[in-house]
Amino acid sequence: MDKANCYCLNMLARYCSRNAESHSKVNKIILSY
């Protein structure tokens, strides 16, 4: 994996953990389909 992808994943992980509650709601919506 290149550095750009690692950077994107790190930013995404931080964004998700910062918004863990809304992220879990989105996961529940996705899983409900």
Secondary structure, 3 states (H helix, E strand, C coil): CCHHHHHHHHHHHHHHHHCHHHHHHHHHHHHHC
